[in-house]
Amino acid sequence: MMSQTVVAAASLVLRAAAFASCADAGHSKGPLEGGIVAETKDADYELVAKPDALYLYVREHVRRSDTFEIEARVTLSPGKSGQVVDLRPGPGRFEATGDFRVGRGTRVVAVVTRLEKPATTVRFVLK
């Protein structure tokens, strides 16, 4: 009887460990900052677009990237014309303030350049 209890307890411990490692490997793909998420093979990008501020969060699937080693620019296309905005590094994100034409259906193309790596293009459509 004692060995069955030990086996059951060991089984529970192994299941919990497997679940925890799967949770880390299967990172949250949803928005953490209230924006729209796009995933690439190297990172997750979350865009928060407001009429007076733009924020771009870069997560390397588990943790936030250091924004001071990365450059980012977005192009907002609410219609036929585009608005290009250079984003500056901020605390754990890229950001810009100003007057932005953002609304439902606005297409946003972010170009993110890391040191010594090719640029990554990330596309969003605002909802």
Salt bridges, closest charged atoms under 4 A:
GLU33 OE2 - ARG64 NH2 2.24
GLU39 OE2 - HIS27 NE2 3.65
GLU39 OE1 - LYS29 NZ 3.91
GLU39 OE2 - HIS61 ND1 4.00
ASP44 OD2 - HIS27 NE2 3.13
ASP44 OD1 - HIS61 ND1 3.13
GLU46 OE1 - ARG59 NH1 3.08
GLU60 OE1 - ARG63 NH2 3.11
GLU60 OE2 - ARG114 NH1 3.18
ASP86 OD1 - ARG73 NE 2.62
GLU95 OE1 - ARG93 NE 2.89
